[in-house]
Structure formats: structure tokens, C-alpha cells
Amino acid sequence: MNCICPGSTDTPIIGKFRALLNRDGQAVPTLGVGGRGMATAEEVARAVAFLLRADLPFMTGSALSMDGGMSGQY
């Protein structure tokens, strides 16, 4: 079993959250982690597709970090 560990991901609900913050005059986070922006749902989906490949039989028990480098900062 493998897993994907996504960090900040730009999804429709995040867009609604940003709109609410903007409406209320609050600061709107846009950069995500490490100033790289947020991952897209498509980028996360490509990582899932990677883990589902049949030619990776020995990749098991792995956690694929997709956090823009955030875990490397600790």
C-alpha cells in the first residue's frame, strides 16, 4: 500500500475560501508553501496515476510527499 501526502492544493473549496477572505478584506493566501504556489488537483492526480503503474511492483509501503518542499524545511 502506498499513499499520497499532499500539501496545499488549489481546489474549488479553496477558491471559495479565498473569495470569502477577499470579501471581508482579509489577507488572501496565494503562494502556498515555499512561495511556489499551490499544487493543482491535476498534479496530485498524476502522482496517483504514477503509483498505480503496473511496472512498479516493488514500490510498496511508500508515502509520496507532495508538499512543495515543506517537509524538507523541518
Contacts in CASP RR format, 6 or more apart in sequence:
PFRMAT RR
TARGET T0000
AUTHOR 0000-0000-0000
METHOD contacts of the structure
MODEL  1
MNCICPGSTDTPIIGKFRALLNRDGQAVPTLGVGGRGMATAEEVARAVAF
LLRADLPFMTGSALSMDGGMSGQY
1 60 0 8 1.000
1 61 0 8 1.000
2 51 0 8 1.000
2 59 0 8 1.000
2 60 0 8 1.000
2 61 0 8 1.000
2 62 0 8 1.000
2 63 0 8 1.000
2 64 0 8 1.000
3 61 0 8 1.000
3 62 0 8 1.000
3 63 0 8 1.000
3 64 0 8 1.000
4 44 0 8 1.000
4 47 0 8 1.000
4 48 0 8 1.000
4 51 0 8 1.000
4 64 0 8 1.000
4 66 0 8 1.000
5 63 0 8 1.000
5 64 0 8 1.000
5 65 0 8 1.000
5 66 0 8 1.000
5 67 0 8 1.000
5 71 0 8 1.000
6 39 0 8 1.000
6 44 0 8 1.000
6 66 0 8 1.000
6 67 0 8 1.000
7 33 0 8 1.000
7 39 0 8 1.000
7 66 0 8 1.000
7 67 0 8 1.000
7 68 0 8 1.000
7 70 0 8 1.000
8 32 0 8 1.000
8 33 0 8 1.000
8 37 0 8 1.000
8 38 0 8 1.000
8 39 0 8 1.000
8 67 0 8 1.000
9 38 0 8 1.000
9 39 0 8 1.000
9 40 0 8 1.000
9 41 0 8 1.000
9 44 0 8 1.000
10 37 0 8 1.000
10 38 0 8 1.000
10 39 0 8 1.000
10 40 0 8 1.000
10 41 0 8 1.000
11 41 0 8 1.000
14 38 0 8 1.000
18 28 0 8 1.000
18 29 0 8 1.000
18 30 0 8 1.000
21 27 0 8 1.000
21 28 0 8 1.000
21 29 0 8 1.000
22 28 0 8 1.000
30 37 0 8 1.000
31 37 0 8 1.000
32 38 0 8 1.000
33 67 0 8 1.000
33 68 0 8 1.000
33 69 0 8 1.000
33 70 0 8 1.000
34 68 0 8 1.000
34 69 0 8 1.000
34 70 0 8 1.000
34 73 0 8 1.000
36 68 0 8 1.000
39 66 0 8 1.000
39 68 0 8 1.000
43 66 0 8 1.000
44 66 0 8 1.000
47 64 0 8 1.000
47 66 0 8 1.000
50 56 0 8 1.000
50 64 0 8 1.000
51 59 0 8 1.000
51 62 0 8 1.000
51 64 0 8 1.000
65 71 0 8 1.000
END
